[in-house]
Amino acid sequence: MQALAVRARGSWPSWTKSWHNDYVSAPPSSWKPRIDRVLVRAGAALVMAADAAISTPLGLSFLLVVPLSFSALRLKKRETFALTILCIVSRLLFGPVGDPLGLREVTLEVSEGVQLWVSTVTTVLTYTGVALTFGRIAQQKRRIGDLTGLATRDPLTRCANRRALDEFLERHEEAQGSVIVIDADHFKRVNDTYGHDAGDRVLVKLGSILSGLTRAGDLVARVGGEEFVVLLPGAPGSAAERVCTRILETIRTTPFDIGGERTIAVTASAGVATGVLGAVLLARADAALYEAKGAGRDRFATASDEA
């Protein structure tokens, strides 16, 4: 008897497994919200099916409305497959077989009050469903945008990150342009003297300055520590040098707020390179940056033309 009971508990029909997993295996606290959602959707499907049956023949209502109504229940794969088979069989009955049940011409006859009530509820459900659908689409778009931002933006400065930089270079492969690599001078001294919070404030301000002095089609990326890269697609060397001069002058003359009503002066060094946008050009600009630092900092150096 005990063995039979164990076997009975373990012999769930396959079509009930998904229901069992959702509602029996779930924590007790989650039963009620899930059951409530199912009841609401089932009720909406019933009202919509009734409204269709009143205004159209039962056969047509069954073929068109019932599958759509039940799809709102977000059925599992097995239930969806069973519903598909049911619809195919019904289509055969109302088509080639010739409607043996006589439902093609039958409509429900109800009083005008019931018909008005059902029609009103169906209208409300329809517009509510449309509003919820568009609301969910907008919400999903916002989430996708947020996730994209998290994947391609530096969380501190909100500038582009290394991944966004690589993707930008891929999109502009073989394109001519200029690169500016910028590094804050003696940044470790800022962290050691005023703390890392002050250092973060300096980085945020640097990112803001760079973003404010570049074009909409340019890219400002933080690639590590206090180092930033500015990509200028289509910009000749002379234009890149003018931009770099303006950037360094703005950094030099801007008081950097580090909190506690304190400000400090910050300078930066930069390297400029012009040519085909890519890793090679970045390396040339980076080498020019070290040349500027070796020459005394608070200046920029331009990489020589590629041989």
PEHUDA-V309751 format. One record per residue. N is the residue number from 1. SS is DSSP state (H for helix, E for strand, C for the rest). PSI is psi as a letter, one per 40 degrees, with the letter a starting at -180 (* if undefined). OMEGA is omega in whole degrees, -180 to 180 (* if undefined). Layout:
N:SS:PSI:OMEGA + N:SS:PSI:OMEGA
This chain:
1:C:d:178 + 2:H:d:178 + 3:H:d:179 + 4:H:d:180 + 5:H:d:178 + 6:H:d:179 + 7:H:d:-180 + 8:H:d:180 + 9:H:d:-178 + 10:C:e:-174 + 11:C:f:176 + 12:C:h:173 + 13:C:i:-175 + 14:H:d:-176 + 15:H:e:179 + 16:H:e:-175 + 17:H:d:-178 + 18:H:d:178 + 19:H:d:-180 + 20:H:d:-180 + 21:H:d:-176 + 22:H:d:-169 + 23:H:d:180 + 24:H:d:-178 + 25:C:e:-178 + 26:C:i:176 + 27:C:i:-178 + 28:H:d:-177 + 29:H:e:-177 + 30:H:e:-178 + 31:H:d:-170 + 32:H:d:178 + 33:H:d:-179 + 34:H:d:179 + 35:H:d:178 + 36:H:d:180 + 37:H:d:179 + 38:H:d:-180 + 39:H:d:179 + 40:H:d:-179 + 41:H:d:178 + 42:H:d:177 + 43:H:d:178 + 44:H:d:179 + 45:H:d:180 + 46:H:d:180 + 47:H:d:-180 + 48:H:d:178 + 49:H:d:179 + 50:H:d:180 + 51:H:d:178 + 52:H:d:-180 + 53:H:d:178 + 54:H:d:-173 + 55:H:e:-179 + 56:C:i:177 + 57:C:i:-176 + 58:H:d:-179 + 59:H:d:179 + 60:H:d:179 + 61:H:d:-178 + 62:H:d:-175 + 63:H:d:-172 + 64:H:d:-171 + 65:H:d:-175 + 66:H:d:177 + 67:H:d:179 + 68:H:d:-180 + 69:H:d:-179 + 70:H:d:178 + 71:H:d:177 + 72:C:e:179 + 73:C:e:-180 + 74:C:f:-177 + 75:C:i:175 + 76:C:i:-175 + 77:H:d:-178 + 78:H:d:-180 + 79:H:d:178 + 80:H:d:178 + 81:H:d:179 + 82:H:d:179 + 83:H:d:178 + 84:H:d:178 + 85:H:d:180 + 86:H:d:180 + 87:H:d:178 + 88:H:d:179 + 89:H:d:179 + 90:H:d:180 + 91:H:d:177 + 92:H:d:-180 + 93:H:d:-177 + 94:H:e:-179 + 95:C:c:-175 + 96:C:d:-177 + 97:C:d:174 + 98:C:f:175 + 99:C:g:-178 + 100:C:d:-180 + 101:C:e:178 + 102:C:f:-177 + 103:C:e:-175 + 104:C:d:-177 + 105:C:e:-175 + 106:C:h:173 + 107:C:i:178 + 108:C:h:177 + 109:C:h:-180 + 110:C:i:179 + 111:C:i:-179 + 112:H:d:180 + 113:H:d:179 + 114:H:d:-180 + 115:H:d:179 + 116:H:d:-179 + 117:H:d:-179 + 118:H:d:-180 + 119:H:d:179 + 120:H:d:180 + 121:H:d:179 + 122:H:d:178 + 123:H:d:179 + 124:H:d:179 + 125:H:d:-178 + 126:H:d:-179 + 127:H:d:177 + 128:H:d:178 + 129:H:d:178 + 130:H:d:-180 + 131:H:d:179 + 132:H:d:180 + 133:H:d:179 + 134:H:d:177 + 135:H:d:179 + 136:H:d:177 + 137:H:d:179 + 138:H:d:178 + 139:H:d:178 + 140:H:d:178 + 141:H:d:178 + 142:H:d:179 + 143:H:d:178 + 144:H:d:178 + 145:H:d:179 + 146:H:d:-180 + 147:H:d:177 + 148:H:d:178 + 149:H:d:179 + 150:H:d:-177 + 151:H:d:-173 + 152:H:e:-178 + 153:E:i:173 + 154:C:h:-173 + 155:C:d:-178 + 156:C:d:-173 + 157:C:e:-175 + 158:C:e:170 + 159:C:i:176 + 160:E:i:177 + 161:C:a:-178 + 162:H:d:-180 + 163:H:d:179 + 164:H:d:178 + 165:H:d:179 + 166:H:d:179 + 167:H:d:178 + 168:H:d:179 + 169:H:d:177 + 170:H:d:180 + 171:H:d:-178 + 172:C:f:-179 + 173:C:h:180 + 174:C:e:178 + 175:C:i:177 + 176:E:i:178 + 177:E:a:-179 + 178:E:i:179 + 179:E:h:173 + 180:E:h:174 + 181:E:h:-173 + 182:E:h:-180 + 183:E:h:179 + 184:E:h:-178 + 185:C:h:175 + 186:C:f:-177 + 187:H:d:178 + 188:H:d:179 + 189:H:d:177 + 190:H:d:180 + 191:H:d:-177 + 192:H:d:-176 + 193:H:d:-172 + 194:H:e:179 + 195:C:i:-176 + 196:H:d:177 + 197:H:d:176 + 198:H:d:178 + 199:H:d:178 + 200:H:d:179 + 201:H:d:178 + 202:H:d:180 + 203:H:d:179 + 204:H:d:180 + 205:H:d:177 + 206:H:d:178 + 207:H:d:179 + 208:H:d:179 + 209:H:d:-179 + 210:H:d:-180 + 211:H:d:-179 + 212:H:e:-177 + 213:C:e:-180 + 214:C:i:-179 + 215:C:i:-180 + 216:C:d:-178 + 217:C:e:178 + 218:C:i:179 + 219:E:h:174 + 220:E:h:-177 + 221:E:i:170 + 222:E:h:-173 + 223:E:e:177 + 224:E:h:178 + 225:C:b:-179 + 226:C:e:-176 + 227:E:h:179 + 228:E:i:176 + 229:E:h:176 + 230:E:h:177 + 231:E:h:-178 + 232:E:g:-179 + 233:E:h:176 + 234:C:e:-177 + 235:C:h:176 + 236:C:i:-177 + 237:H:d:-179 + 238:H:d:179 + 239:H:d:179 + 240:H:d:179 + 241:H:d:178 + 242:H:d:178 + 243:H:d:-178 + 244:H:d:178 + 245:H:d:-180 + 246:H:d:179 + 247:H:d:-177 + 248:H:d:179 + 249:H:d:179 + 250:H:d:178 + 251:H:d:-177 + 252:H:d:-173 + 253:H:e:-178 + 254:C:h:173 + 255:C:h:-179 + 256:E:h:180 + 257:E:h:180 + 258:E:e:178 + 259:E:i:-180 + 260:C:f:-179 + 261:C:f:177 + 262:E:i:175 + 263:E:i:177 + 264:E:i:175 + 265:C:i:-179 + 266:C:i:172 + 267:C:i:-179 + 268:E:i:174 + 269:E:i:-175 + 270:E:i:173 + 271:E:h:-177 + 272:E:h:177 + 273:E:i:-179 + 274:E:h:-180 + 275:E:a:179 + 276:E:h:-178 + 277:C:h:-179 + 278:C:a:-176 + 279:H:d:-179 + 280:H:d:179 + 281:H:d:176 + 282:H:d:-180 + 283:H:d:178 + 284:H:d:178 + 285:H:d:179 + 286:H:d:177 + 287:H:d:178 + 288:H:d:177 + 289:H:d:180 + 290:H:d:175 + 291:H:d:179 + 292:H:d:178 + 293:H:d:179 + 294:H:d:-179 + 295:C:e:176 + 296:C:e:178 + 297:C:i:-178 + 298:C:f:-180 + 299:C:i:175 + 300:E:i:175 + 301:E:i:-179 + 302:E:h:179 + 303:C:i:178 + 304:C:i:-180 + 305:C:i:-179 + 306:C:h:-179 + 307:C:*:*
